């Protein structure tokens, strides 16, 4: 028996998983109409309705739910077999320390759930040069202005947004300003965006992670992405000192080795784009 097109099967499986055409499109880097066409093609090939289409909602039919469950298991088996065939070689990513610790790693279980058996190794560093062959990397994360991507084929992920946080509420004028040597101008950028006079020189730490820890210990106010301190804010170890949130002009970019990406690098790219769309760098 001839099988339906693999692209249509994958699109339907992702629609079932994400619950929307938009979510599936983000994962496959396709438009919503393109995903819709694939679902209709699959239904035509099978002669079965797989989804109920409403004005503002889409849900699976009974047959569609059973088929999606079978496809999910099948795609999981394929992913596990592929990883085993490759010897479960880790997917190696180099990123900034704070972004890796506070944005990427907490979300990696979702990537692992989508790609069973695919190990991920995260390395940290701030060197702007990336030698994929020498470092054995599959991907790297860099920051650069929106108008000046770090490479011709770099993939833009998120804007770098900043806001001030401290262990307790108070006026910034009475606090030490804490920042990172990697991003020494963030306090000046935020003050300008907030309509405030230029700040005093901040105390700069080796990384934003260290500055965040210092702020949590009551040593001053840290300037950083709200996403990086979401857990501290939830636990009330830090409070936001201002609603003002400033774009720094930089973005996080994904760099992949030159040429066509490997299947696992493409999978990482698609997943990062979907995660960035769902949970941007400036989480509330």
N, C-alpha and C positions, 0 to 999 in steps of 0.2 A: 504494500500500500504506500502510495506517495505521500510524504509528509508535507504539511503546510510550510511556507517560507519561514526560515529561522528568525528573520527580523520581525515578522508579524507575531511569532510565538513569544519572542522576548518582550516586544512592546506590550502584549496583553498581560504577560506575567508581571511586568512592572506596574501596569495600571492597577492590577489586582493588589499588588503590594503597597503602592503609594496611595491608592484610593482616588487618583485623579489623572487626567490626561497631562496636566501641567507637570505633575511630579514625575511621571514616566518620561516626558519630553526632556526634563532637566537632566535626568540620568543618562539619556541616550543622545543628548545634544540635538534634539529635534524639536520642531514646533508642535504646538498642540494639534493643528490640523493634520500634520504628517502622522502623528500617533493615531488620530481618529481614523485616517485612511487605512492604516495597517490593521486596526481592529476590524473595520468593515471588510477588508480583504480576507481576513482570517474567518470571519463569520460566513462569508460567501463560500470560501473553500470548504468549510465544515458543514454548511447548511444548517447551522444552529445559531440562535441568538445567544451571545455571551454576556451582554450588558443591557441594562435598562437605561435609557437616556431620558433625562428630565431637563427642565429649563435651567436648573441650577445645581443639578446633582447627577452623578453617575454611579450605579451600583450593579453588582454582578447578578446575573440570573442564577438559578439553582444549578443549571448545567455549567455555567461559567465558573461558579465557585468550585465545583468538583474538578473541572479542567485546570483551573489555576493552581489548586493544591497539588495536582499531579505534575504540572510543569515546574512548580517551585522545587519539588523534590528532585525532578530530573535535572534542572539547572544546577542544583546544589551538588548532585552526584558528578556532573561534568566538571564543576569547579574543583571538587576534591580530587578527582582523577587527574586533572591537569596539574594541580599543585604537586601531587605525588610523582607524576611523570617528570616534572622539573626538579625533583629532589627537594621540593619545598624551599627553594632558594628565597631568602628574605628579600622583600622589596625595600630598597634602601633610599631613605629620604633625608636630605640635609635641610635644616630649618633654623630659624632664630630660636634661642633658648626659650624665651618667654612664650612665643607663639606656639612652639612645640609642646611646652608643658601645660599651658593654660587654654589652648584652643584645640590643637590637633589631637593630643593623646586622650583627653576625655571623650573624644568622638570616635576614636579608632575601633572600639567594640562594634560600632555600627558597620564599619567597613569590613571587619572580620566576619560579621554575620552574613554579609552579602557575598563574601569571597572566602568560604571555609577552607582552611588549610593554608591560606596565604599569610605567611609571617611578614611582619613589618618591622624594620629596624630604623629607628630615628636617630640621626646624628645632629649635633648642633654646631653652629659656627656662624661668624659674621663676615667671612672673607667674601668680597663681591665677586671674585673669580670662581668659576665653577668648571672643574675638569671632570666630566662624567666618567671618562675611561680610567683616568688615574685614581680617582676616588671610589670607583665602583658604584656610582650612584644611578638610581633610576629616576630621581626627581630632586629638585631643589626649590626652596622658597626664598624669594628676594623681595626687597621693597624698592620702589622707584616711583617717580612721578607718573601720573596717568599719561602725560604726553611724551614721556621718554621711557618706554619699556626697556627692561634690561637685555632683551634679546628680540630678534625680529618675530619669532614665533612664540613669545612668552604669552601665557594665559592669565588674564587679569582675574583675581579672585575677590578681593575686598578692599574698600578704602580704609586707610589708617585714620581712625577717629580717636580723639583724646578728651578726657574730662578729669577733674581733680577729686581725689578721695583721701580720707584721713580716718584715724581711729575714732574720732568723735567730732561733732559739729563745732565749728568755730570760724573765725575770720582768717582768711589767708594771710592777711597782713601780720598776724602774730605767729605764723607757723614757718618752720623751715621747709623749703621747697625741695622735693626729692625727685630725681630723674635718672635717666640712663645715659651712659657715655655713647651708646649707639644712636640715641635720639636726643642730643643735647638741646635742641631748639624747641621742643614741644611746649615747654612752659611759655616761652615768648609767643609762639603761634596761638596758644589758647588765650593768653591775655589780650592779644590784638583782636581776636575774634570776639571776645567778650566785651570789648570796648574799655579795657583797663589799661593803665600805664604799664610800661615795660617792667617785668619782675626783677627782683634781685637775682644774682647768679645762683642757680640751684646747686645742691649737693648731688653730684653724679656718681652713681654706682656702676659696677661692671655690667649689670643687666637690669632690665625693668623688674625681673623677678625679685632681685635683692632689694630694689627700691620699694616694691610692694610690701615685702616682709618688714622693712624698716618702718613703713607707714603703719602697718598693723600693730607694731610694737610701740606706737605713739611717738615716733621720732620726727614726724612731720607729715606733710601732704604730698602724695605721689600723683603724677600726671601719667595717665595710661588709657588704654582702650577699656571701656566699660565691660567688655566681654571677658577681659583678663581677671577681673575681680568680682565676677558675678557670684562665685561661691562665698567669698569673704563678705560681700554685702548681704547675702542670704543669711549667713551665720552672725551677722551684725558685728563682725570684726572690723569692718570698714563702712563708712557712710559717704555718700556722694555729697560734695560741698556745693555744687552748683548744677542747675539743669542745663547750663550751656555746654554744648559738646562741639568741639571744633574739628573740621577736616584739616588734616595736615598737608594735603596735596599729594601725599604718597599713597600707593596701593600695594597690597601684597600680590606678588606674581608667582605663578608656577612655571618653572623651567623644566623641560624634558630634553633628553639627548637629541641631537640633530637627526633629521630624517623621520620616517614614519614611526610613531610610538609603538612599543611592544604592547600586546594585549593587556598585560598587567599595569603598564604605565597609563594606558588609555583608560583602564578601569579606575585607577586612582584619580586621574583628571576629571572624569565624569562624576565621581563621588564627591570630590572637593568642590566642584561647581555646584552640585546639588546642596551640599552642606552649607556653603557660603550663601546660597540663595535662601535657605531656610533659617539659618542662624548666622547673621552677618557679624562682622567684627565689632559692631557697636550694639551688642545685645542690651536690652533695657535692664 
